[in-house]
Structures are given as structure tokens and as C-alpha cells.
Amino acid sequence: MEETPQRKTMRLKDYDYSQNGYYFVIICTHDRQNILGNIVGEGLCALPMIELTDLGQYVEEAVIHLPKIFPQVLIDQYCIMPNHIHGVLILQNAGGHGNPPLQEIIGRFKSYTTYVYNKNQKNKPLWQRSFYDHIIRNQKELDEIRKYIQENQMKWYEDKYYTESGKV
């Protein structure tokens, strides 16, 4: 009998992801489908920007709503792209209570948005199984990541998550 390959964890070994701090997160749609929006406004005078689909608008509302579900979470900055989301989350100890781990926060977000996505469909995955995270360790990193997020829509065709699956 063949052994099932073990899925590699992307989390930092022995790191407590419920610690206070800044975390850069990227969440991709399943198969990197361009279902959250389209990049529009490219031209001589226009800067590219995202035009969100109905699903993309709902996902944005869910991002904005995270601090209401998890009071220990602040959204420092985020950007929704056609097939992924970038964000900087701040975990801060609220009133002496421990923070939920980052994996739980992202898991609840993905679960809830997938539930809404599937209200009229049959068990279609919305998100890839895992997510990318980076623990931001200093102000220089934070500044670079913020700039990356702010400029991401302008660099869509250079983005490593870019796919040519067409507009939604």
C-alpha cells in the first residue's frame, strides 16, 4: 500500500501564531480562478484598478468585518486582486485575553465566504487549501509590504499570481 504524501506546512515551526504582531497574508482562489474582479483602466492616463465582481464585493465586506468577529484583529491594509487577496493583519491582545491563532482567523474567513459562495451551488471550493503568511519583523519590512499591496493592481500582469483565464 502506497503512503499518502504528507502536505508540507508553510507555517514557521514552533512559532506561536497567536502572538501579537503584524502578519502579511495571501489567500488565493481555487485553481487561481479570476472570480473576484477584473483589472480595468489601463491606458495612457488611467491607472489600473480592480473592478470587483459581486463575489469580490462580498469578500471585501468579509475582510472589513473580520475585526467584528475577532476584536483582537486589525486590518492594516488589504488589496483584492482577480484571484487572490493580500493583507496585513495585526493581532493585538485585547483586554488581556489571548489571541486566536492566525490559522483560525483565516480558516473562519475562508469557511464563511465559501459558505456564501456556495448558497446556490454544489460544494464548489472558493479558496486554495492553504494560505501564504509572512511574519513582519520590523518597520522596513512593513513599509515594503504596504507599498507592494498599494501598487499591486498596477503590476497585475507582472504578478506571480497572474493568470490569463480571462475576465469574469
Buried (B, 14 or more C-beta within 10 A) or exposed (E): EEEEEEEEEEBEEEEEBBBEBBBBBBBBBBEBBBBBBBBEEEEEEEEBBBEBBEBBEBBBEBBEEBBEEBEBBBBBBBBBBBBBBBBBBBBEEBEEEEBBBBBEBBEBBBEBBBEBBEEEEEEEBBBBEBBBBBBBEEEEBBEEBBEBBEEBBBEBEEBEBBEEEEEB
